[in-house]
Amino acid sequence: MTMSTDATFQLHPQLAADTTCLGHYPLSDVLLCREGQLPWIILVPRQMGIREIYELSDADQIQLLRESSAVSRVIKALYQPDKLNIAAIGNMVPQLHLHHVGRFSSDPVWPAPIWGRLTASWRSKEQQQAEMRKLQQALADTADFIAA
């Protein structure tokens, strides 16, 4: 199990504002986006100053892939999306984070990318908490996940 996380790690303020923490894997924090139209989970490796996947050590790159695969399987099992978009864009937030977005042929901007096209529709606090409980329960069945 890889765990080369940075003790000085701080989540970028934009990610903190747009998400709720579901829990932690050995390398990454697991965040639920507040956007309510699509299932959207973000992995953030707990390392300061890293913007790109290739900047992680080889072992941490492999760990990130394991964590990403676990999150992907949970999204597929719970929501049955037509497609799962996984991206580390980071143009607006200079901290490595990996988006996992379940897409549906019926979603508002299908088949276009969601960035810059999806009109924000945030979940209420109650809806976010209900979604968190469901996802935490499913993620608890994956290796090394610890709920927040």
Summary of the structure (lengths in Angstrom):
residues: 148
radius of gyration: 14.6
end to end distance: 19.5
largest distance: 42.3
contacts: 417
relative contact order: 0.22
helix: 31%
strand: 22%
